[in-house]
């Protein structure tokens, strides 16, 4: 399947998974910590409910302005994309229970716990990132973690 259907009107449309992961990748371009650009999109019934990217706490300077705040080789100045997507939904009164999340990197342990407690049903991710605990706990909870790294996505 060609992933660039914009130049060929007869080309097949991309799948919903590719569509939402493409949007998550675009959302990641807003990230303000150059150590890792991550984007997240929360979706229910093929409708986007919320988006988020990794960036500093609202109103505070970003890593790309003042540098990183490192603990154990991780930047803790930023709020992660998944957490920001959940917060954006909460700020706007959008119920996300039963929805799915598309994220460009699998969630860290803290974000996985937020996702699980927020009632999101499935996690689609574009690359595996560091933490294997979420895979085991997701199985215990009956949640799905779906690796989309093999999908043909445009560069």
ABEGO torsion letter per residue (X at the ends): XBABAAABAABBBBBAAAAAAAAAAAAAAABABAABBBBBBBBBGGBBABBBBBBBBBGBBBAAAAEBBBBGGBBAABBBAAAAAAAAAAAAGBBABGBBBBBABBBBAAAAAAAAAAGBABBBBABBBGBAAAAAAAAAAGBBBBBAAABBBBX
